[in-house]
Amino acid sequence: MADSNAEIGAAGRTTWLKTLTVYFTPVMISMLILGFASGLPLYMVFQKLSYWLRDAGIERSTIGFFYFVTLSYTLKWLWAPIVDRVKIPVLYSLLGARRSWIVTAISGTVIALVIISQTDPLVSLVPVAIAALLLAYSGATLDVAIDAWRIESAPNDMQANMAAAYSFGYRIAYMTSGLGLAISEWADWDVSFLAMAGAMLVSAGLVFAMKEPRAGVGKRELEGGFGLKVAKAVYEPFKAIFGRLGWWIIPVFALISLYRMSDFTMGVMAAPLYSDLEFDRAVVGGIQGGPGLAATLFGLFLGGVVAYRIGMMRALMVGLGITFVTNGAYAWLAATAQADDAWKLAIAIVGDNLAGGFVTTVFIAYLSSLVDPANAATQYALLSSFYALFAKFLSGFSGVLADAVGWVMFFVLTAAWTLPAAALLVLVAFRGPPGARGEEKFAERETVEAE
């Protein structure tokens, strides 16, 4: 696996065939599996758990409170230093730092799903709440460990391809969670949760066949007493990224905050727009699940290929251009569509999903390139949590904005979010240091594949 990646990275981007062969290397297949393992707990706790509780007759207000367990995905940076530094007994010697945490976190999701399958929410919600918290916490920890594995397993110029493979796996998890819903109808919810636990258990078994990355291993070792080690584990990752970027951390963090803003703000209001335009729900669902899903998958793949061929910063600019156009398509839809204009709806959904897949890949690659292997788990958790928290907070006001300006102007404004992001991207790309451009050559990550 290491040798195959080294050959691709060293040979350059000479042919499209060489670009495509990247996706058939063992590390990419491993990334696909880990993407699946990362996505399934999130979809189960976000969607299927609430469905199950409502089926059981639990009040909507009570179900709403269960949403709070998903805050673990936003707050995961708080315990990411533990994932970076702490060695899990026995498993560490068998699997290494990253895979031992991955297997441990997957085990937590399996236990949580089994507990949920054996509970009755009408008897008591306490075990359900404990299991839901364990599922969410384990899933968030799994994300931290997998992100670190991904960043350390490939050099910067392959991070977009890694992100594409990861996102493909995530989408497979989404479809698998839908299968879990079907199983609950064919059998019952207990069997459904056990089936999902079984799928996670298979993922854990496959981790044993994957390669443990060696990048950053030496630098993760801390010297001194327990208190000093804890202090270094917490502040060193933040000190390192601030020290590497200097004052450029301000435009970089601003770019991170704004790059996906158009997606987040328009995405919240897309479904209400469909309702206001009186589109048939079956038509909407058919487009989303058919050509819409295909467009997402193609966008994920295209993002990885384009970033690998033309470079990450140029790919980020392409992503903003596509986002601007596809957000504008929703303004066109709002201004011109009637309830029977399914073709216009299809254009808007397919375009938006294509753009969403593309920018997901290149944005994950950019965040990954800002992270050094010595502190991969902590730094990536910080960056991903920061952008998501800011974007989601502002997206909460999207309905207020839509009410104030109307549908057409709302989507024009969401498209306009790409303009300040583009200005920041140009500034970073042409004036920023290598670290801000995602071109920092962390020797242990760039060369470990060739050893």
C-alpha positions in Angstrom: 0.0 0.0 0.0 2.8 2.5 1.0 4.7 1.6 -2.1 1.8 2.1 -4.5 1.0 5.5 -3.0 4.7 6.6 -3.3 4.8 5.7 -7.0 1.7 7.7 -7.7 2.8 10.7 -5.7 6.3 10.7 -7.2 5.4 10.2 -10.8 3.2 13.3 -10.8 0.0 14.0 -12.7 1.1 13.0 -16.2 -2.0 11.2 -17.4 -5.6 10.9 -16.6 -5.2 7.1 -16.3 -2.6 7.7 -13.5 -5.0 10.0 -11.8 -7.8 7.4 -11.9 -5.5 4.6 -10.6 -5.1 6.5 -7.3 -8.6 5.3 -6.3 -7.7 1.6 -6.7 -4.8 1.7 -4.2 -5.1 -0.1 -0.8 -5.0 3.1 1.1 -8.0 4.4 -0.8 -10.0 1.2 -0.3 -9.2 1.5 3.4 -10.4 5.1 3.3 -13.7 4.0 1.7 -14.3 1.5 4.5 -13.4 4.1 7.2 -15.7 6.6 5.6 -18.5 4.1 6.0 -17.7 3.4 9.6 -17.6 7.2 10.3 -20.9 7.9 8.7 -23.2 5.2 10.0 -23.2 6.2 13.7 -24.0 9.8 12.7 -27.0 8.8 10.5 -28.3 6.4 13.1 -28.2 9.0 15.9 -29.4 11.9 13.8 -32.2 10.2 11.9 -33.1 6.7 12.8 -33.1 7.1 16.6 -35.7 9.9 16.4 -37.8 7.8 14.0 -37.8 4.9 16.3 -38.7 7.0 19.3 -41.7 8.6 17.5 -42.8 5.2 16.3 -42.9 4.1 20.0 -45.1 7.1 20.8 -42.6 9.4 22.5 -43.5 13.0 22.5 -41.9 15.3 19.9 -40.6 17.7 22.6 -38.8 14.8 24.3 -37.4 13.6 21.0 -36.1 17.1 20.4 -34.0 16.9 23.6 -32.2 13.8 22.3 -30.7 16.1 19.6 -28.4 17.5 22.3 -26.3 14.3 22.2 -25.1 15.3 18.8 -23.3 18.3 20.2 -20.5 15.8 20.8 -19.7 16.1 17.0 -19.2 19.9 17.5 -17.3 19.6 20.7 -15.0 16.7 19.7 -12.0 19.0 19.7 -12.1 19.1 23.5 -11.0 15.5 23.8 -9.1 15.2 20.5 -5.7 15.7 22.4 -6.5 12.5 24.2 -6.8 10.7 20.9 -3.6 12.2 19.7 -1.5 11.3 22.8 -3.0 8.5 24.9 -2.0 4.9 24.2 -4.8 2.3 24.6 -3.4 -0.7 26.5 -2.9 -3.9 24.5 -4.6 -2.5 21.3 -1.8 0.0 20.9 0.9 -2.7 20.7 -1.3 -4.7 18.3 -2.5 -1.9 16.0 -0.7 1.3 16.7 -2.0 4.7 17.8 -4.6 5.5 15.1 -6.1 2.0 14.5 -6.3 1.2 18.2 -8.5 4.3 18.7 -10.5 3.5 15.6 -11.3 0.0 16.8 -12.1 1.3 20.3 -14.5 3.9 19.1 -16.2 1.5 16.7 -16.6 -0.9 19.7 -18.4 1.9 21.5 -20.8 2.3 18.7 -21.5 -1.4 18.6 -22.2 -1.6 22.3 -24.5 1.4 22.1 -26.5 0.0 19.2 -26.8 -3.3 21.0 -28.1 -1.6 24.1 -30.6 0.4 22.1 -31.9 -2.8 20.5 -32.6 -4.2 24.0 -34.4 -1.2 25.4 -38.0 -0.2 25.5 -38.5 3.6 25.5 -42.0 3.3 26.9 -40.6 1.6 30.0 -37.7 4.0 30.6 -35.9 6.5 28.5 -32.8 6.5 30.7 -31.0 3.6 29.1 -31.9 4.9 25.7 -30.4 8.3 26.6 -27.2 6.7 27.9 -26.9 4.5 24.8 -27.6 7.5 22.5 -24.9 9.5 24.3 -22.4 6.6 24.0 -23.3 6.3 20.3 -22.8 10.0 19.6 -19.6 10.2 21.7 -18.1 7.1 20.2 -19.0 8.3 16.7 -17.4 11.7 17.3 -14.3 10.1 18.7 -14.2 7.8 15.7 -14.3 10.8 13.4 -11.3 12.3 15.2 -9.3 9.1 14.9 -10.2 8.5 11.2 -9.4 12.1 10.3 -6.0 11.7 11.9 -5.5 8.3 10.0 -6.5 10.0 6.7 -4.2 13.0 7.1 -1.2 10.8 8.1 -1.7 8.2 5.5 -1.1 10.3 2.4 0.9 13.4 1.3 -0.8 16.8 0.7 -1.3 16.2 -3.1 -3.4 13.1 -2.4 -5.6 14.5 0.3 -8.4 15.5 -2.1 -8.5 11.9 -3.4 -8.6 10.6 0.2 -11.4 13.0 1.0 -13.3 11.8 -2.0 -12.9 8.1 -1.0 -13.9 9.0 2.6 -17.1 10.9 1.4 -18.0 7.9 -0.9 -17.9 5.7 2.1 -20.0 8.2 4.0 -22.7 8.1 1.3 -22.7 4.3 1.4 -23.3 4.6 5.2 -26.3 6.9 4.4 -27.8 4.3 2.0 -27.1 1.5 4.6 -28.9 3.5 7.3 -31.8 3.6 4.9 -31.6 -0.2 4.6 -31.8 -0.2 8.4 -35.1 1.7 8.2 -36.4 -0.9 5.7 -35.3 -3.8 8.0 -37.3 -2.1 10.9 -40.4 -2.4 8.7 -39.7 -6.0 7.5 -38.8 -7.3 11.0 -38.6 -4.8 13.8 -36.5 -2.0 15.2 -34.5 -4.4 17.4 -33.3 -6.4 14.4 -32.6 -3.1 12.6 -30.3 -1.8 15.3 -28.6 -5.2 15.6 -28.0 -5.3 11.9 -26.3 -1.8 12.0 -24.2 -3.0 15.0 -23.1 -6.0 12.9 -22.1 -3.7 10.0 -20.0 -1.7 12.4 -18.4 -4.9 13.8 -17.4 -5.9 10.3 -15.8 -2.5 9.8 -13.8 -3.0 13.0 -12.6 -6.4 11.7 -11.4 -4.8 8.5 -9.3 -2.2 10.4 -7.0 -5.0 11.4 -6.1 -5.5 7.7 -5.3 -1.8 7.2 -1.9 -0.2 7.5 -1.0 2.0 10.4 0.5 5.3 9.4 3.8 6.2 10.8 3.8 9.9 10.2 4.0 12.0 13.4 4.6 9.0 15.7 7.8 10.3 17.2 6.5 13.8 17.7 3.5 12.5 19.6 5.7 11.3 22.3 5.8 13.7 25.3 8.4 14.0 28.0 8.0 15.1 31.6 5.6 14.3 34.4 1.9 13.6 34.1 0.8 17.2 34.6 3.4 18.5 32.1 2.3 15.9 29.5 -1.3 16.9 29.9 -0.5 20.6 29.5 1.6 19.9 26.4 -1.0 17.7 24.9 -3.6 20.5 25.1 -1.7 23.6 24.2 1.0 22.3 21.9 -1.3 21.5 18.9 -2.8 25.0 19.1 0.6 26.7 19.6 1.9 24.8 16.6 -0.8 25.9 14.1 -0.7 29.5 15.4 3.1 29.5 15.2 3.1 28.0 11.6 0.6 30.5 10.2 1.4 33.6 12.2 -1.0 36.5 11.4 -2.1 34.6 8.3 -4.3 32.6 10.6 -6.8 35.4 10.5 -7.5 35.3 6.7 -7.2 31.5 6.8 -9.8 31.1 9.5 -12.0 33.7 7.8 -11.8 31.7 4.5 -12.6 28.5 6.4 -15.6 30.2 8.0 -17.0 31.5 4.7 -16.2 28.8 2.1 -19.2 26.6 2.8 -21.5 29.4 4.0 -23.5 29.4 0.7 -24.2 25.6 1.0 -25.2 25.8 4.6 -27.6 28.8 4.3 -29.3 27.7 1.1 -29.5 24.1 2.2 -31.7 24.8 5.2 -34.3 26.6 3.1 -34.3 24.3 0.0 -37.1 22.0 1.3 -39.4 24.9 2.4 -39.0 26.4 -1.1 -40.1 23.1 -2.6 -43.1 23.2 -0.3 -44.0 26.8 -1.2 -43.8 26.0 -4.9 -46.1 23.0 -4.3 -43.9 20.4 -5.9 -45.1 16.8 -5.4 -43.1 15.3 -2.5 -42.7 12.0 -4.5 -41.2 13.9 -7.4 -38.8 15.8 -5.0 -37.8 12.5 -3.3 -37.3 10.7 -6.6 -35.0 13.4 -8.0 -33.0 13.6 -4.7 -32.6 9.8 -4.4 -32.0 9.2 -8.1 -30.1 11.8 -10.2 -29.5 13.9 -7.2 -27.6 11.2 -5.4 -25.7 10.3 -8.6 -24.7 14.0 -9.0 -23.4 14.0 -5.4 -21.2 10.9 -6.0 -19.9 12.3 -9.2 -19.2 15.6 -7.6 -17.2 13.9 -4.8 -15.2 12.0 -7.4 -14.7 15.1 -9.7 -13.4 17.2 -6.8 -10.7 14.7 -6.1 -9.7 14.4 -9.7 -9.7 18.1 -10.4 -7.7 18.9 -7.2 -5.2 16.2 -8.1 -4.8 17.5 -11.7 -4.7 21.3 -11.2 -3.9 21.7 -7.5 -5.9 22.4 -4.5 -6.1 26.2 -4.5 -7.4 26.3 -8.1 -9.8 23.5 -7.3 -11.1 25.6 -4.3 -11.7 28.5 -6.7 -13.6 26.2 -9.2 -15.7 25.0 -6.2 -16.7 28.6 -5.4 -17.6 29.2 -9.1 -19.8 26.1 -9.2 -21.5 27.1 -5.9 -22.2 30.6 -7.2 -23.9 29.2 -10.3 -25.9 26.5 -8.5 -27.2 28.8 -5.8 -28.2 31.2 -8.6 -30.2 28.3 -10.1 -32.3 28.3 -7.0 -33.1 32.0 -7.5 -34.1 31.1 -11.0 -36.2 28.2 -9.8 -38.0 30.5 -7.2 -38.6 33.2 -9.9 -39.9 31.0 -12.7 -41.0 27.5 -11.6 -44.5 26.2 -11.3 -45.7 23.0 -9.5 -45.4 21.0 -12.7 -41.9 22.2 -13.7 -40.1 19.1 -12.6 -37.3 19.6 -15.1 -36.4 22.9 -13.5 -36.5 21.3 -10.1 -34.2 18.6 -11.4 -31.7 21.1 -12.8 -31.6 22.9 -9.4 -31.2 19.8 -7.3 -28.7 18.0 -9.6 -26.6 21.2 -9.9 -26.6 21.8 -6.1 -25.7 18.2 -5.3 -22.9 18.2 -7.9 -21.5 21.4 -6.3 -21.9 20.1 -2.8 -20.0 16.9 -3.6 -17.2 18.9 -5.3 -16.7 21.4 -2.6 -16.9 18.8 0.1 -13.9 17.0 -1.3 -11.7 20.0 -2.0 -12.6 21.7 1.3 -11.7 18.6 3.4 -8.5 18.4 1.5 -7.6 22.0 2.3 -8.4 21.6 6.0 -6.3 18.4 6.0 -3.3 20.2 4.4 -3.2 22.7 7.2 -2.7 20.0 9.8 0.7 18.6 10.9 1.0 14.8 11.6 2.2 15.4 15.1 -1.1 16.9 16.1 -3.4 15.6 13.4 -6.4 14.6 15.5 -6.5 17.8 17.6 -5.8 20.3 14.8 -8.2 18.9 12.3 -11.0 18.6 15.0 -10.4 22.2 15.8 -10.6 23.4 12.2 -13.6 21.2 11.3 -15.6 22.1 14.4 -14.8 25.8 14.0 -16.2 26.1 10.5 -19.2 23.9 11.2 -20.2 25.8 14.4 -19.9 29.2 12.7 -21.7 28.2 9.5 -24.5 26.3 11.3 -25.1 29.2 13.8 -25.6 31.7 11.0 -27.7 29.2 9.0 -30.1 29.3 11.9 -31.1 32.8 10.8 -31.7 31.7 7.2 -35.5 31.6 7.6 -35.5 35.1 9.1 -33.6 36.3 6.0 -35.9 34.5 3.6 -39.0 36.0 5.2 -37.4 39.5 5.0 -36.3 39.5 1.4 -38.3 36.8 -0.4 -37.1 33.6 -2.0 -35.4 35.1 -5.1 -33.3 37.6 -3.3 -32.6 35.1 -0.5 -30.9 32.7 -3.0 -29.1 35.6 -4.7 -27.7 36.6 -1.3 -26.6 33.0 -0.5 -24.8 32.9 -3.9 -23.1 36.2 -2.9 -21.5 34.5 0.1 -19.0 33.1 -2.4 -17.7 36.6 -3.3 -15.9 37.4 0.0 -14.8 33.8 0.2 -13.3 34.2 -3.3 -11.5 37.4 -2.3 -10.0 35.7 0.7 -9.0 32.7 -1.4 -7.2 34.9 -3.9 -5.4 36.7 -1.0 -4.2 33.4 0.5 -3.4 31.8 -2.8 -1.2 34.7 -4.2 0.1 36.3 -1.0 0.0 33.7 1.7 2.9 31.5 2.9 3.1 27.8 2.0 1.4 26.8 5.3 -1.7 29.0 4.5 -1.9 27.6 1.0 -1.8 24.1 2.3 1.6 23.5 0.8 3.6 23.0 3.9 5.8 19.9 3.4 5.7 18.0 6.6 8.6 15.7 6.0 7.3 12.8 8.0 4.0 12.7 6.1 5.5 13.4 2.6 8.3 10.8 2.8 6.9 8.1 5.0 5.1 6.6 2.0 8.4 6.1 0.2 10.1 4.3 3.1 
